[in-house]
Amino acid sequence: MKNQSYQDDVDIAAASLERMLSSFAVLSPSDVDRIRGWFRGPALAHPPGSPVPLHPERKDARVVARGWVARGAMLEDGRRQIVGLSLPGDVILATDSVDADMAVWALTDGSTLDATLLWDAISEGADISPRLLEAWRQFRSAERLRLARHVIRLGRLSAYERTAHLLLELYERQSRLGAVEPGVLHLPLTQDMLADILGLSAVHMNRTLQQLRRAGLVDYRTGRAILPDLPGLALAAGLSIADALADARNFGD
């Protein structure tokens, strides 16, 4: 019999993944039951900074149960560039995460579960409902779109725009999970971690957050960020007025 800690991780991971997928397509109770049946133990605990083991030759997949996980490059001199973030409910694939010298590590204290059966079953599409397949397709498309946006963010946006853009993206992702208060972003990341995501120095990151605070757009605190003016933050991110208004409506739903 599996212990309570393992079952808690299954419940958290399944609930997060179900909410995320349901934000793209309505799932049936049988779809939800199937998702829960695809996780395998034991859960692995990941202290901050520790690697998340993935084996490309076995086509491993893991689902985040607790905490935040980073994908990126660690340079010999200690510098890091984070290219992706995985939150509770996100599925990390070995082929997505460790190619091209990419590393995968825990940014915060957390845990993951083996989701290889889930990945194999949905990839093969055998006896999977059209609703679940469509939700999964859109879920994966959203991940690819985030990667493309991150390239644009690093390549063409100013530090001020980058920071606003990232905060809006994280707020949108957490909104899909039903895990946010209006205008409040759960953000268990240090300024150094934010700098590693946005390709900035720690000093430049601090200066940029202060600029956003003075503009009345962000109040960054340990563990969370208050976003009192979401339409204004969207405009600061370099989005068009039409996109900013659309985002404001979506955030308000």
N, C-alpha and C positions, 0 to 999 in steps of 0.2 A: 504493500500500500504506500502510495507516495505521501510525503509529509505535507504539512499545512503550508509551509513556506513555498514549496513548489506549486501547490494548487493556487496560492495567492498570486504567484507570478503568471500562471496560466490565465487566471481570471482577468488580471490587469491587461496583459498583452492581448488577449482575445477581445476584451471590451474595447480597447483602443483601436485595434484593427477593424473591428466591426463598425465602429462609429465612423472611422475614416472611409471605409468602403461604402458605407451607407450614405455618405455625403455625395457620392457619385451616382449611385443607383440603389433603389430600395431592395433590401435583402429579405428573404423569407426566413421563418424560424429554422427550416431545414438547412438553409445556407449557413446560418449562424452555428448550428450544431456541427456541421461539417468542418468549419474553420477551427472550432475548438478541438475536434478530433485529430487534426493534423499536427499538433504540437507534440514534441517528444522531450523527455527529460534525460538527464537532470538539468535543472537551470544552472547556468554559470554566473557566478558573481564577478563583477568587474570593478575594482577600486579605481578611483580617478587616475588616469595616465596609463592604465594597464591595457595591453593589446587584447582585441577580441579575436579569438582564433577562427580562421576560415581557411579551408583547403580547396583551392581551385580544382585540383584533380578529382575531388569527390563532389564538386558542384554544391558545396555547402550553402545553406541559407539559414539565417538566424533572425528571429524577431525580437525587437527590443521590448522587454517587459517593464523595466524601470530605468530612469536616467537618460542621459543624452550621449550619443556616440558620434565620433568624428571620423571622416575619411579624408586623407590628404597625404602630403609628403613631408617627411622629416629630413632636413638637410644635415650634413655632417657638422656644421658649426652650431647646431641647436635651433636654428630657425625652422618655423613650420608654416605651411600653407594648407589651410583647411578648405577643401573643395565641396564638402557635403556634410550635412547634419542629419542624423537619424534620431527620431523622437519615439516615445512609447507607441507601439503599434506598427512602426516601420519595419520592413523586411530588408535585411542586408544580404546581398548575394556576393559570393566569393568572386565571381567573374566581373562584377561591377566594381568591386572594392579594392582588389589587390593587384590588378593589372597595372602595368606602367609604373612600377615601384610605389604604388599607393599602400599606405598603412591604414589600419582601422584600430581605433583606441577609444577608451571611455573618457569622456570629458568630465563626467560627474560619477558619483557612486551609482552603480546600476546592475542590471542583470539581463541576460538574454536566454532564449529558448531555441532549440533546434526546430527550424521550420522548413527543412528540406522536403518533407512529404507534402507540405502545402504547395511549395514551388513546383514540385514535380507534377502534382495532380492538376494544378491550374494550367501549367504549361502544356500538358498533354490534352487537357480539355475533355477528358473522359468522364462522362456522367456528371458534368458540372452544369448548373443551371445557366441559361443565357444572362440572367440578372447578375450573377456572381462573376461571370466572365467579362461582362461589360464594365462592372465596377472595378475589377482588377485591371482591365485595359486602361481605363481612365486614370486609375491610381498610378500605374507605371508611366503613363504619358505625362502626368503632373511631375513626377520625379525627373524625367528627362528635360522637361521645360525648365525646372528649377536650375538644373546644371547649365543649360544654355543662358539663362538669365544671370547666373553667377559669373560666367565668362564676360558677358556684357558689363556687368557691374564692376568687375575688376579692370576691364579694358577701357571703358569709356566714361564712367561716372566719377565725379569728384568724391572726396572723402565724405563730405556732407550728404551728397545724394546716395552714396553707397550705404551709409549707416541707416538713413531713413528707409531705403529700399529693403534692406535686410530685416529691419524691425517690422515692417509691414508684412513681409513674407512669413515671418515666424508667427505673427498675430493671425494671419489668415489660416495657417496650418493648425494652430491651436483652436481657432474658431470651429474648424471642421470637426475637431475632437470634442467640441462642447466643453472645453476646459478653460475658458476665459471669462472674466468679468468684463463688462464693457469698458474699453480703454485701458485694460490692465493686461500686461504680457508677463507670463511666467518666464523668467530669464535667468537660469542658474549658471550664467557664464561670467567670468571675470573680464575686465577690460583687456587683459592680455589675450584671452581667448577670442574676444571680438576682433582684436587687431589681427590675429592669425587668420580669421575668416575673411576679413576685408582687405588684407594685404597692406596694413598700415603699421607704423611704429606705435609703441605703447604711448608715447608722448602725443603723437598726432591723434590717436584714438581718444585720449582724454580730452584734448582740445576740441575735437569734433562733437563729443557728447556735451561739452559745456556750451558750444554754439547752439546745439539743438535745444538745450535747456533754456538758454536765454531767449530763444525764439518762441518759447512756450509750447514746444512740440514733444519733448521727452523729459521725463524725470527718472533718470536711471538710478536704481538702488540695488543693493545686494539681493539677488534672487528675483528681482522683477523690474519692469519698466512701466511707468505710467505714461500713457499716450493720450493726452487730453484733447488733441485736435487731429483726428484721423484724416480728414480731407486735407488739412494743411500739411500733414506729414506726407501724404501722397504727392502733393505738389512739390514738396521739398525733395522727393525721390526722383523728380524729373519726369513724372507721368504727365500725360496731357490732362487738360481740365476735364474732358469727357471721361477718361479713365479714372481720374481722381474721384469724380462724382459717383461713378459706378462702384468703385471700391468702397466709398463711404456708405453707399446703400447696402452693399453686401455685408460690411462690418456691422451695420446696424440691425441686420435681420436676426 
